[in-house]
Amino acid sequence: MSTIAKADFDYICELVYKRSAIVLEPGKEYLVQSRLVSVASQNGCMSLAELVTRLRTQPAGKLSQAVIEAMTTNETSFFRDMYPFEALKKTVIPELLAKRGSDPQLTIWCAAASAGQEPYSIALLLRESFPQIPKNNIRIIATDINTEVLTHAREGIYSQIEVNRGLPISMLLRHFEKSGANWQIREDIRQMVDFRECNLIQVWPLIPPVDILFMRNVLIYFDQETKKAILAKVRKALKPDGVFFLGGAETTMNLDDNFERVQLEKTACYRIR
């Protein structure tokens, strides 16, 4: 399939920005081409030029949604980067439980859940390290813009390579079942997570006030104004003593002075001042 023309690349950049606020800068032509070749062939297009021609006639249809989903990054793994989960276990959750009294209830939101490894990691951590919390008192909400990966996440089926990335063997044996050549997380863990579609730059779904919010490795794809708008909505979503985790390369500095950074051993979180 031929390389993408500049006019077609510019159109894809504009479409992706309008629909998702993801910024594709000049020099990313190779990325656009590599991710859209399969979208084009799956939809009967002989070239990327034909794909863009069809997009121009139906910019809000299923084809454009397929393009947006192809351009979103879904890199994830169980207990990714490890240290935020250690902070949950050692500091964040114990402190919240101490504040919440004898009948603690926790609402946790993973705002870029991808294929589900992050919210399931939190569910596993809670099940293993805080068994005293009744299941009905834990609410884990997981959202993503990509409907295809959400379907994968709800099924909870992962390849051997996926479970090898970050998942302790003890947890694999206790909480997963073999499904052919793959592994499926047990139903009791799957039931702990409520997966929903959400585009962070649009109206957010109705979510109760959040104790812990994971929005890791998402802001890096947005421009400054979009980051500020999202952080303003984060403040409204968090409880006054809620905790907010970003990716290691992300910060609220120079974007929103209403957050303070809290160092937790080898990681950090943010709280509302």
Order of alpha helices (4+ residues) and beta strands (2+ residues): alpha-alpha-alpha-alpha-alpha-alpha-beta-alpha-beta-alpha-beta-alpha-alpha-beta-beta-alpha-beta-beta-alpha-beta-beta-beta
